[in-house]
Amino acid sequence: MEAEVSTRSRAQLDELVPSRYAVKVGDIEVIVISDGVLAPPAESMATNADTKSLNAWLDDRLLAHDTFGWALNAVVVKTPKQTILIDSGLGEEYPDFPRAGHLIQRLKAAGVELGSVTDVVLTHMHFDHVGGLLAHGVKQQLRSDLRVHLSAPEAKFWERPDFSKTAMPPALADLARKASLDFLKEYSSYLQLFDQEAEVADGVTVSLTGGHTPGHSVVRVQSGNDRLMFGGDAIFPVSFDHPEWHNGFEHDPEEATRVRLRLMAELAASRSWLVSTHMPFPSVGRVVAAGDSYRWVPVQWDY
């Protein structure tokens, strides 16, 4: 019986396609872990674009016009002294997104036990970033001295969130509101709030950008001459061809566009690696200036 259970457990962890990808940033290990794929309406990728232009962009990539396969990635950063989880995926309470919510299983498959996590960094508090920590039984496995790093403007915003500039359907707005309030209630004693910037570990810094949400943040990792940025929801697949297109989940679309352009200019100048929540897995690449815009150069997989 024990052999059968062991075999079954291994089968649950072994998947046909890879769900994690590791890169070294100097002495720091960064593991990108796929939480799965969301499938929002394609129009939510570009709410201020005309239908013809959006459909042409989708056609160029042989993509459907109705929904868009939106990758959902989280990151584990391992320094000599700390194990840091950046965002936590969707969780298990959202049946409308059956292809996502796999982070906890995939952390285990990657050899990352929840009890080993010393720090969590949340880029922002949308439900697909906090949901994994709200999944059944997760909190009980975490350390009692866990530190959850979150910008103070983000925590304040979700006390009374404003969705007036988003294009989120009412049901998703309600879901976002509930997830954020549940998280603040469950993890209030773990929160380490910062105003503009905080050092999470040697070489790991979280910085406020705003835009996507008022307290949206990015994480920069640097060791030696190597750099990597986890951009959260600042940069999307459409952003390289059309950085001016607004995402339906942005609470301040115009500011989000300014943030996006500023970060892409920084990434192009520094040649830093970029990992972004919704770029196609493994979501590791570099940003290169291309005239008045930018292009995405994905990593060459290293087996």
N, C-alpha and C positions, 0 to 999 in steps of 0.2 A: 504493500500500500504506500509506503514512504517513497518507493521508487516511482510509482505512478504520479504521486503528488509532485515530486521533484521534476519529473519530465513535463508535467502539465505547466508548472511554474516557468520552466525554461521556455516552453513554447509560447507563453504569454509575453515573454520579454523579447524573444527573437522575432523580428519582423522582416518582411520580404524586401523592403526598401530601407535605406539608412535613415535614422532620425536624429543623429547627432554628428557634429563635425568639430574637430578641435584644431586650434591654431595656437602657436606660441608667440607671445608678445614679450620678447626678452626672456626674463625668468618667470613670467606669469603665464599660466595656462588659461585659455578661454575656450569654453565648450558651448557651441550653439546647439540648442535642443529644440526640435520641432514639437510644438503642442498640437499640430495638425493644420487643417485648412478651414477657413471660413468661406462662406459664399454669399456675400452681400450683393445687392443689385449693382450692376456695372455702372449705372449712372451716379452712384454714390462716390465713385472715384473722381468725378469731375463735375460737380454740381453747377459750375458757372460756364461749362463748355456747351456749345451747340451740339445737338444730336449727331449731325453729319460728321463733325470733327472727331467726336468721341468714337463713333462707329468706325471711322477710318483708322484710328489708332488701334482699335481692337482687331480690325480686319488685317492690319499689317502683321499682327502677331497670331493670326489664326484663332482668335478667341471669340467666344459667343458674345452676343450683344445684350443678353439678359442678366447674367450673373458673372461675377469675377472671382476666380479662385485666389483667395487672399491668404497667403502664408501667415502663420502665427508662430513666432519664434521667441524663445526666452534664452537667457545666457547664464552660465555658471563661470565665475572667475575664481581661479585658485591661486592665491599667493602663498608664500611660505608659512604664513600664520593664520590665514583666513580663507573661508569658502563663502563666496558671495553669490547669491541668486539675484539676478536682475529680471524683474517681472515674473509673473507666475501663471500666465495663460488663462484659459477660459474656466476651468473647473468642470463641474458635473451637473449644474442645475439648469442648463440651457438646451433643451431638446431640439430647438430649431437649428442648432449647429452640431449635427451628429458626427462630423468629421474632425472635430477639435475636442480638446479637453484631455489630452493624453500625457501631460507633462509629468505627473507624479510617477506613472509607470515608466516613462522614458528616463527620468532621473535615475531610477533604480537600475534600469538597464545600462546606464552610463557609469554605474558604480558610485553614484552620489546619494548617500543616505540623508534623509531630511534632518536627522539629528546632528549631522556634521556641518550644517549650514550655520555660520556665525552671524551673517548679515544678509538682509534682503534690501534691495534698492528698487523702489517703484518709480518708473518714469512718469506715470500718472495713474489715475484711479478708474479708468474705464474698465468695464466688467471683464474684458479679455486680457487684462493685465493683473487684476487682483483675484480673479475667480479661483485660481488653483489653490490659493491659501485658504479659501472658504470651503473647499471640498471636505467631505466627511472624513474625520479622523486625521486630517493633516496637522492641525494645530497641536494635537496631543503628542505628535512625534517631534516637534520642534524644541529646541533648547529653551530653557527658562530665561536665559540671558540673551536671547536673540535680539538683535538691533534691526529695526525696520526704518530705513532712511527715506524720507518723503519731504518734499518742499512744503513749507508752511503755507504759501499761497494755495497749493493744491488742496491741503486739508481744509482750509477755510472755505474755498470755493464749493466743496461738496457738502458743506453744511446747508447751503441754499443754492443749488446749481441753477445756472441760467442756460437754457437750450435755445434761446431765441435766434441765434445766428447759425445754428446747426441745421442740417437736413435730415436729422435722425427721425425715423418713424416714432410715433408716440409710445409704441410698445417697447422699443429699444431704449428710448429716453427713460421710461419707467424702470427698465431693467438696470440701466446704468445708475440711476438714482438709488435703487435698492442695494445693489452690490457695494457701492461706495459707503453707504451708511452702515451696512452690515460689517464691512471691513473696519471702519473706524470704531465701531462698538467692540468687535472681537479683539482688535490688536492695539487698542489705545495705549496700553501700558508698555508696549514694545516700541512705540514711535520715537524716532530721533528726528525732530523737525529741523530744517535749515532754511535760511532766508534766500541766499543767493548761491552758495556753494558749500560743499562739505567734503572733507577727505574721509573716505570710507576705509581705505587701507593704504599702505605705502604704494604709490603709483596708481591708485584708483580714486577718481574724483567724480562727484556728481554735481552738475551745474544746472541752474534754472535757465530755461529758454522762453517759457510761455508759448503762446500761439495756439497749438493744438488744444490745450487746456491752459487756464491761467497759471498753473503750477507745473506744466510739463517740463521735464528735465532730460538731459542726456548724460551718459557716463563715459568718461575718458580714461583709458588705460594706457600707461606708459612705463616701459622698462628699457633702460639703455636707449638705443636709437629707435626702438620700435614703438608704434602707436596704434591704438584701435579706439574707435568711438562706437558705442551703442547708441543709436539715434532715436530709439523709441518710435514714436509716430510722427516724427518730423519730416521723414522722406519716404515716399511711396514709389512703386514702379513707374507711375506716370510722371513723376517729378522731374526726370531727366530730360524728357522731351517737352514737357509743359509744366514747369514749376509754378506757373500762375494759376493752374487749375486747382480749385478748392475741393477738399475732401469733405464729405457730408458729415463726418464726425468732428470736424474742427469747430471749436467754440468761438474762435476769432479768426476766420479764414484769411483776412488780409494780413494780420500779424503773423499767422502761420506761414504765409508765403514769404514774408521778409525773413523769418527765422530759417526757413528751408534754404533760401538763397545764400544767407550768411554762412550756414553750416556747410553747404556744398563748396563755397569758395574756400573755407578753411580746410576742408578735406582735400581739395585739389591742390592747394598750396603745400600742405604738410605731407601729402602722399600717405596719410593714415589709412588703415583698414577701416571700413565701415561695416557694421552689422546693424540691420534695421528690422524692426518687428515684422513688417509685412512685405519685405523683399523676398523673392523666391528662395526657399531653402537651398543651400546652407546660409544664404544671406551674407556672405563674406565677399567683399570686393573693394575696389577703389573707385574714386570719383576723379574724372579727368575733364579739364576744361575743353570745350568744343565750340569755338566761336563765342556767341553770346549765351550759350547754354552749357550743359554738362552731359557727359555720358558715363555709363556704368560699366566697369570692367570687372566681371566676376572672377573669383579666385579660380586658379587651375587646381583641381582636386589633387591632393597629395595623399596617395594610398600608403 
